[in-house]
Amino acid sequence: MVFAGLSPLGIVGGHLPGDQLHETVTEIIKAAEQTVEMRLGRRTAIIKRVAHRLLQAESLSGEELRAHLEGGSGEAS
């Protein structure tokens, strides 16, 4: 991402000081982690419910997963 110009540094040449590269990559990873934590955090109850069901059944049908995601019990009829 850094050498492709997709970082806050913009387009960089082939040589970039190691500490600057490290800092930039660390910033990118931290931003991604925050996004994931925010998105998963809002869905903790669903994730736990699906995980519990998977521990019981080892697999879910698409219908059952969609029911969990929509907030139902997940029990397919």
Sequence and secondary structure as in RCSB ss.txt:
>XXXX:A:sequence
MVFAGLSPLGIVGGHLPGDQLHETVTEIIKAAEQTVEMRLGRRTAIIKRVAHRLLQAESLSGEELRAHLEGGSGE
AS
>XXXX:A:secstr
 TTTT STT S  S   HHHHHHHHHHHHHHHHHHHHHHHHTTHHHHHHHHHHHHHHS   HHHHHHHHTTS   
  
